[in-house]
């Protein structure tokens, strides 16, 4: 995933959190997967774990949880938090070297097939079995998303967080009697939270027109290439389209996909703020949190991050228009060239324990464990998690193919051309389909 990063909570996330301590060292094993019991003493040959992560709120919560790990193990944790766009290249560079600077890798679900098939990450099944780590607590839709399509029986990643998309909407806008009466008069339809892609665009355009742009119908992020591909995919899935059919045939230029792009282009150009074609996460969230838009197809975990903004207490969520949100997420893995795999696993096991995952969720993080979603204290802190759980379970993931990063780059390029008007939606998607063959 995606992926998702706003100004007000990126407080020092680009800076490395360093906790320094020393421990006694022993030599670690060679290229094969080691037993967690291998080695002398504590079995460690490193005194610091290095991790690269995306600069998002969940990374802050992980940073805050590392102190206890260091206290219990004597192993320091250094987290380098960076912008999403730089992560893939940095991780691949390290995993193709003799030794990786990163001891644990955090992997977007769009890279899983690539990393697993290339042998850049190791299977975790032996570690899971020997340590008694319970993977049955993870949501099925997340486990499926985090698996390698060509080797689904092997566990390469432990789910960390999801960035499942949702339709975030202003409850005060949709309870507004003036808007309701004007919409019914203009369209003959009842005014309410849209349930289809077509309705979403119609309602968004109406609100923008009716208010003269004082309130935009939609906050949108059409920046090339990750923001626009993730956002469009919600339109695609919601309109009955997909990247491939069940037989593996390319369907990205199907009539449903083309119509979804027509809706998307219309919405960006006629219902969202000027400049949205260049907006990424930060700009789009600034529009929505500032109270300048009625709707936003964004990550479900954003509701806690809206506290202290102009829309605090005025936002709820539902499935993306059409009923199937775009599912996305991150998972923990161990590079094949990690210096000490046993210690890497020890950290993953700790950070994904119920207690640590629960603490992260209470702070507003994005859990992937069903027992955390159902915990009374978590639900007391964030009652919306009950609906978010159903939303994630019903979400649809991108195709699990090792070529997915390249496909998304191609798609992002052509979607931007369509939004700019230099190509029609059909022309743009026909090119994508041809390059996907």
C-alpha positions in Angstrom: 0.0 0.0 0.0 0.4 3.2 -0.3 0.2 3.3 0.6 -1.1 6.4 3.1 1.1 11.8 5.4 -0.2 15.2 6.3 1.7 18.2 7.5 0.4 18.4 11.0 1.4 14.9 12.0 4.7 14.5 10.2 6.5 15.9 13.2 10.0 14.8 12.8 9.1 11.6 11.0 11.8 12.3 8.4 14.4 12.1 11.2 15.8 8.8 12.4 14.8 7.8 15.9 17.9 6.4 17.5 18.1 4.5 20.7 21.7 3.3 21.4 22.7 0.5 23.7 25.2 -2.4 23.5 24.9 -6.1 23.9 27.2 -9.1 23.5 27.3 -10.5 20.0 27.5 -13.9 18.4 27.9 -14.9 14.8 24.6 -15.6 12.9 23.9 -18.3 10.4 24.3 -18.4 6.7 22.0 -18.1 3.8 19.3 -20.6 4.8 16.4 -19.9 7.2 17.8 -20.4 10.7 16.0 -21.8 13.7 15.0 -19.2 16.2 16.9 -21.3 18.8 20.2 -21.2 16.8 23.3 -19.4 18.2 25.0 -19.1 21.5 23.6 -17.1 24.5 20.9 -14.9 23.3 21.6 -15.9 19.6 22.2 -12.3 18.5 25.0 -10.8 16.4 23.6 -7.3 16.2 22.9 -4.7 18.8 20.7 -2.4 16.7 17.8 -3.1 14.3 17.5 -0.8 11.4 14.1 -0.3 9.6 13.0 1.9 6.7 9.3 3.0 7.1 6.9 5.4 5.5 6.4 8.8 7.2 2.8 8.2 8.4 1.1 8.1 11.9 1.5 4.4 12.4 5.3 4.8 12.1 5.2 7.2 15.0 3.3 4.7 17.1 5.9 2.0 16.2 8.7 4.4 17.2 7.0 5.0 20.5 6.8 1.2 21.2 10.4 0.4 20.5 11.7 1.7 23.9 10.1 -1.3 25.7 11.6 -3.7 23.1 15.1 -2.2 23.8 14.5 -2.4 27.6 13.5 -6.1 27.3 16.2 -7.2 24.8 19.0 -4.7 24.9 18.6 -4.2 21.2 18.3 -0.6 20.0 15.9 0.2 17.1 16.6 2.9 14.5 13.7 3.8 12.2 14.3 5.9 9.2 10.9 7.5 8.1 10.8 8.7 4.5 8.3 9.7 1.8 6.6 6.8 0.1 8.0 7.6 -3.3 11.6 6.9 -2.2 11.0 3.7 -0.4 10.9 1.1 -3.1 14.2 2.1 -4.7 16.0 2.3 -1.3 14.7 -1.1 -0.2 15.6 -2.9 -3.5 19.1 -1.4 -3.5 19.7 -2.9 0.0 18.2 -6.3 -0.7 20.3 -6.7 -3.9 23.5 -6.0 -2.0 25.7 -8.6 -0.2 24.4 -7.4 3.2 21.3 -5.2 3.8 21.5 -2.1 6.0 17.9 -2.9 7.0 17.3 -5.8 9.4 13.5 -5.7 9.0 11.7 -4.7 5.8 8.3 -3.1 5.8 6.6 -4.0 2.4 3.7 -2.4 0.6 1.4 -5.0 -0.7 2.0 -3.9 -4.3 5.6 -5.1 -3.9 5.0 -8.5 -2.3 5.0 -10.6 -5.5 8.1 -8.9 -6.7 10.0 -9.3 -3.4 9.0 -12.9 -2.8 9.6 -14.2 -6.3 13.0 -12.5 -6.5 14.0 -14.3 -3.3 14.7 -10.9 -1.5 12.7 -11.9 1.6 12.8 -15.2 3.5 9.9 -17.5 4.3 8.8 -17.0 7.9 6.9 -20.3 8.5 9.7 -22.0 10.5 9.9 -18.9 12.8 6.1 -18.9 13.2 5.9 -22.6 14.1 8.9 -22.6 16.5 7.8 -19.5 18.4 4.1 -20.4 18.5 3.2 -17.1 16.9 -0.6 -17.1 16.2 -1.4 -15.9 12.6 -5.0 -16.9 12.8 -5.9 -13.6 14.5 -5.3 -11.6 11.3 -8.2 -10.6 9.0 -8.6 -13.0 6.1 -8.7 -10.2 3.5 -5.4 -8.8 4.8 -3.7 -12.2 4.9 -4.7 -12.8 1.3 -3.5 -9.4 0.3 -0.1 -10.0 1.9 0.5 -13.3 0.3 2.4 -14.1 -2.9 0.0 -15.3 -5.6 2.5 -17.8 -7.1 3.3 -19.3 -3.6 0.2 -18.6 -1.4 1.0 -21.3 1.1 4.3 -19.7 2.2 4.3 -16.8 4.6 6.7 -14.1 3.6 5.1 -11.2 5.5 3.3 -10.6 8.8 0.5 -8.0 8.4 1.3 -4.6 10.0 -1.4 -2.1 9.0 -3.9 -1.4 6.3 -4.6 1.7 4.3 -7.9 0.5 3.0 -9.8 3.2 1.3 -13.2 4.4 2.4 -15.7 7.1 1.5 -15.1 9.7 4.2 -18.1 12.1 4.3 -19.2 15.2 6.2 -22.2 14.3 8.3 -23.1 17.9 8.7 -23.3 18.4 4.9 -25.5 15.4 4.4 -27.8 16.5 7.2 -28.1 20.0 5.7 -31.8 20.7 4.8 -30.9 23.5 2.4 -28.7 21.2 0.3 -31.2 18.4 0.4 -34.1 20.6 -0.9 -31.9 22.1 -3.6 -30.6 18.8 -4.8 -34.1 17.3 -4.9 -35.3 20.2 -6.9 -32.4 20.1 -9.3 -32.3 16.3 -9.9 -35.6 14.9 -8.6 -33.5 12.5 -6.4 -33.1 12.3 -2.6 -30.0 13.9 -1.2 -27.8 11.4 0.7 -24.4 9.7 0.9 -23.8 8.3 -2.6 -23.7 4.5 -3.0 -22.6 4.3 -6.6 -19.7 5.9 -8.6 -22.2 7.8 -10.8 -24.0 9.2 -7.7 -20.7 10.2 -6.2 -19.8 12.3 -9.2 -23.3 13.8 -9.5 -23.5 14.8 -5.8 -19.9 16.1 -5.8 -20.6 18.3 -8.9 -23.9 19.5 -7.4 -22.3 20.7 -4.2 -19.5 22.4 -6.0 -21.8 24.2 -8.3 -24.5 25.1 -5.7 -22.0 26.6 -3.3 -20.0 28.4 -6.0 -16.9 26.5 -5.0 -17.1 27.6 -1.3 -17.6 23.9 -0.5 -16.2 21.4 -3.0 -18.0 18.2 -3.5 -14.8 16.1 -3.5 -11.3 16.4 -2.3 -9.2 14.5 -4.8 -5.5 13.4 -5.2 -4.8 13.0 -8.9 -1.0 13.4 -8.7 1.0 11.0 -10.8 1.5 8.2 -10.2 0.7 6.5 -6.8 -2.1 8.9 -5.7 -4.0 8.8 -9.0 -3.7 5.1 -9.4 -5.0 4.3 -5.9 -7.8 6.8 -6.2 -8.9 5.7 -9.6 -8.8 2.0 -8.6 -11.7 2.8 -6.2 -13.7 4.1 -9.2 -12.7 1.1 -11.2 -13.7 -1.5 -8.6 -16.9 0.4 -7.7 -18.0 0.6 -11.4 -17.6 -3.2 -11.8 -14.2 -3.1 -13.5 -10.9 -4.8 -12.7 -7.3 -5.2 -13.9 -7.8 -8.8 -15.0 -10.7 -11.2 -15.2 -10.7 -14.6 -13.5 -9.0 -16.2 -16.4 -6.1 -13.8 -16.3 -7.1 -11.7 -19.3 -6.4 -8.0 -19.2 -9.6 -6.0 -18.6 -8.2 -2.6 -17.7 -9.8 -1.2 -20.8 -13.2 -2.9 -20.5 -16.3 -0.7 -20.9 -16.7 -0.6 -17.1 -13.1 0.6 -16.7 -13.4 3.2 -19.4 -16.6 4.5 -17.9 -15.0 4.6 -14.5 -12.2 6.8 -15.9 -14.8 9.0 -17.6 -16.4 9.5 -14.2 -13.0 10.1 -12.6 -11.9 12.7 -15.1 -15.3 14.5 -14.7 -15.0 14.5 -10.9 -11.4 15.8 -10.8 -12.1 18.6 -13.3 -15.6 19.6 -12.3 -16.1 18.8 -8.6 -12.7 19.1 -6.9 -10.5 22.2 -6.2 -8.4 23.7 -9.0 -5.0 22.1 -9.1 -6.3 18.7 -7.9 -4.5 17.0 -10.9 -1.3 17.7 -9.0 -2.5 17.0 -5.5 -1.0 14.3 -3.4 -2.0 13.1 0.1 -0.9 16.3 1.9 -2.7 18.7 -0.3 -5.9 16.7 -0.5 -6.1 16.1 3.3 -5.5 19.8 3.8 -8.6 20.6 1.7 -10.7 18.1 3.6 -9.5 18.7 7.1 -9.9 22.4 6.5 -13.6 22.0 5.9 -13.5 22.8 2.2 -14.8 19.5 0.8 -17.8 17.3 1.5 -16.4 14.0 0.6 -13.0 12.3 0.3 -12.1 8.8 -0.9 -9.2 8.4 1.6 -7.7 5.9 4.0 -10.1 4.7 6.7 -7.6 5.3 9.5 -7.8 9.1 8.9 -10.7 9.7 11.2 -8.5 9.9 14.4 -6.1 12.1 12.5 -8.9 14.7 12.0 -9.0 15.6 15.7 -8.2 19.2 16.2 -9.2 20.2 12.6 -12.2 22.1 11.3 -14.0 18.8 10.7 -13.5 17.1 14.0 -16.6 15.2 15.0 -18.2 15.8 11.6 -16.8 12.9 9.5 -17.9 9.3 9.2 -17.1 6.6 6.7 -18.6 3.9 4.5 -17.5 1.7 1.6 -16.1 3.5 -1.4 -18.8 4.2 -4.0 -19.9 1.0 -5.6 -19.4 -1.1 -2.5 -15.8 -2.4 -2.8 -13.1 -0.2 -1.4 -9.5 -0.5 -2.7 -7.6 -2.5 -0.1 -4.0 -1.8 0.7 -1.6 -2.6 3.4 1.9 -3.1 4.7 3.6 -6.2 6.1 6.8 -7.0 8.1 9.4 -9.2 6.4 13.1 -10.2 6.8 15.5 -9.5 4.0 17.4 -12.6 2.7 20.6 -10.8 3.4 19.7 -9.5 6.9 22.7 -9.7 9.3 20.8 -11.5 12.1 17.5 -13.0 11.1 16.7 -14.3 14.6 16.8 -10.9 16.1 14.8 -9.5 13.2 12.1 -12.1 13.9 12.2 -11.3 17.6 11.3 -7.7 16.8 8.5 -8.6 14.4 7.0 -10.9 17.1 7.2 -8.2 19.7 5.8 -5.4 17.5 2.9 -7.6 16.4 2.0 -8.9 19.8 -1.5 -8.2 21.0 -0.4 -5.7 23.7 1.6 -3.6 21.3 -0.9 -3.8 18.5 -3.7 -2.8 20.9 -1.7 0.2 22.2 -1.1 1.4 18.6 -4.8 1.1 17.8 -5.9 3.1 20.8 -3.6 5.8 19.7 -5.4 5.8 16.3 -3.3 3.4 14.4 -4.5 0.9 11.8 -4.8 -2.7 13.2 -4.9 -5.9 11.2 -5.7 -8.3 14.1 -9.3 -9.2 14.6 -8.8 -9.5 18.4 -7.6 -5.9 18.4 -10.5 -4.7 16.4 -12.9 -6.4 18.8 -11.2 -5.2 22.0 -13.5 -3.2 24.3 -10.9 -0.5 25.1 -10.1 -0.1 21.4 -13.8 0.3 20.5 -14.3 2.7 23.4 -11.6 4.9 22.0 -12.7 4.6 18.4 -16.3 3.2 17.9 -16.0 3.6 14.2 -13.6 0.6 14.1 -16.7 -1.7 14.2 -17.8 -0.4 10.8 -14.2 -0.2 9.6 -13.8 -3.9 10.2 -16.6 -4.7 7.9 -15.3 -2.3 5.3 -11.9 -4.0 5.3 -13.4 -7.4 5.1 -15.4 -6.3 2.0 -12.5 -4.5 0.3 -10.9 -5.7 -2.9 -7.1 -5.9 -3.4 -5.0 -5.1 -6.4 -3.8 -8.1 -8.5 -1.0 -10.0 -6.7 1.5 -10.1 -9.6 5.2 -9.3 -9.4 4.8 -6.9 -12.3 2.3 -4.7 -10.3 4.8 -1.9 -9.6 5.4 -1.5 -13.3 1.7 -1.8 -14.1 0.8 1.0 -11.7 3.5 3.2 -13.1 2.1 2.8 -16.6 -1.4 3.3 -15.4 -0.5 6.4 -13.5 1.1 7.9 -16.6 -2.0 7.3 -18.8 -4.5 8.4 -16.1 -2.7 11.7 -15.9 -2.9 12.1 -19.7 -6.7 11.5 -19.5 -7.2 14.0 -16.7 -5.2 16.5 -18.6 -7.4 15.9 -21.7 -4.5 15.0 -24.0 -6.1 11.5 -24.4 -9.6 10.2 -24.1 -10.2 7.7 -21.3 -10.5 4.9 -23.9 -7.3 5.9 -25.6 -5.4 6.0 -22.3 -6.7 2.6 -21.1 -6.1 0.9 -24.4 -2.4 1.9 -24.1 -2.3 0.5 -20.6 -3.9 -2.7 -21.7 -1.4 -3.1 -24.6 1.6 -2.6 -22.3 0.1 -5.1 -19.7 -0.1 -7.9 -22.3 
